[in-house]
Amino acid sequence: MGKIINMAILNIEFKAKINDLVALEQKLQSLNPIFIGEDNQIDTYYTVQLGRLKLREGNIENALIWYNRQNIVGPKQSDILLYKHLPDKTLKDILGKLHSIKIIVEKKRRIYFVENVKIHFDIVENLGTFLEVEAIDNTGDVEIEKLQEQCNYFAHFFGIEQSNYMKNSYSDMLVDSNFTNKHLQ
């Protein structure tokens, strides 16, 4: 039986629309990151009154994740409750009985770590290619200013411009009927 982990997490994160995943992933190699692997993820988002609730099913990451963050452009704070678990159909069945499904997001994600910073190179079905950076404090020992500095460092390192930042989650982008292909170019 696998290890089950429950934790409260604070992170500063950003998501950016990018065109050349390969070039940025190659650039990251200069920092000697730890490659976790490539995860085929299905995130089922549920309708909730506060924040966002998603069940992540993947070949690497499986978790029930509640998070709250503002939809603003650029690096932003997320408050997260994370329940890592073994794949279990019963959990999905229970959630389906308690909450209506808002949207399902399917993506292929390449996952790296540089210290406490998690870097994702995502190919999201019906949306395109994205870079996501999360400076994570899951111990309560990292100052929020340090997380912000780390996020800013990686934005600069990857050459992210203001126009590349995405303010919404993938789920919001898919749900938002005003989100058109012009935002994805």
VENJONOR-V391191 format. One record per helix or strand of 2 or more residues. SS is the DSSP state (hx for helix, st for strand). FROM is the first residue (numbers start at 0). TO is the last residue. If there is no record, write none. Layout:
ss = [SS,SS]
from = [FROM,FROM]
to = [TO,TO]
This chain:
ss = [st,hx,st,st,st,st,hx,st,st,st,hx,hx,st,hx,hx]
from = [4,20,33,51,62,75,88,100,116,127,143,161,164,169,180]
to = [16,30,45,56,68,83,97,113,123,136,157,163,165,174,183]
